[in-house]
Amino acid sequence: MKLKTLFSDNRGATAIEYGLIVALIALAMIGALRMLGGGTGGMWTIISDKFTEAVDSQP
């Protein structure tokens, strides 16, 4: 009797599906952040250089 209820329980399958969805979302986020990371790194370098120039030019 317990074996029959064990096989008819779908809660484990639902949890696995949610886990796979979360994993796919995480992979998509990591990929997007890696693509954006290179572009923003150069931007921060330019901002830092401009700030340093502005501070150095002050009397």
LUMLO-743560 format. One line per field, with one value per residue (C-alpha): residue number from 1; x, y, z. Coordinates in Angstrom, 2 decimals, padded with zeros to 5 digits. Example, Ala and Ser with C-alpha at 12.3 -4.5 7.8 and 13.67 -1.06 7.14 Angstrom:
2
n = (1,2)
px = (012.30,013.67)
py = (-004.50,-001.06)
pz = (007.80,007.14)
***
This chain:
59
n = (1,2,3,4,5,6,7,8,9,10,11,12,13,14,15,16,17,18,19,20,21,22,23,24,25,26,27,28,29,30,31,32,33,34,35,36,37,38,39,40,41,42,43,44,45,46,47,48,49,50,51,52,53,54,55,56,57,58,59)
px = (000.00,002.80,004.58,001.49,001.23,004.96,004.68,001.57,003.16,004.14,005.71,009.25,008.82,007.50,010.47,012.88,011.14,011.40,015.06,015.75,013.97,016.05,019.24,018.41,017.63,020.91,022.86,021.19,022.01,025.64,025.98,024.42,026.60,029.74,028.85,028.11,031.09,033.71,031.96,031.41,035.00,036.29,033.67,034.81,038.43,037.51,035.53,038.41,040.91,038.70,038.21,041.96,042.63,040.04,041.46,045.06,044.18,042.81,045.17)
py = (000.00,002.46,001.66,002.62,006.00,006.57,006.17,008.35,011.28,014.07,016.52,015.35,015.79,019.34,020.22,018.91,020.95,024.11,023.34,023.00,026.29,028.07,026.54,027.71,031.23,031.31,030.20,032.87,035.53,034.43,034.53,037.99,039.36,038.00,039.68,043.00,042.79,043.45,046.52,048.15,047.51,049.92,052.49,052.47,052.89,055.97,057.45,056.81,058.44,061.51,061.82,061.55,064.23,066.53,066.07,066.56,069.79,071.40,074.02)
pz = (000.00,000.82,-002.42,-004.41,-002.65,-003.15,-006.93,-007.18,-005.31,-007.74,-005.29,-006.01,-009.76,-009.24,-007.04,-009.69,-012.39,-010.29,-009.63,-013.36,-014.08,-011.42,-012.81,-016.35,-015.13,-013.21,-016.29,-018.41,-015.79,-015.57,-019.35,-019.58,-016.79,-018.41,-021.69,-019.98,-017.63,-020.28,-021.62,-018.26,-017.14,-019.78,-018.79,-015.15,-016.24,-018.30,-015.40,-013.00,-015.36,-015.83,-012.07,-011.44,-014.07,-012.50,-008.99,-010.17,-012.00,-008.83,-007.27)
***
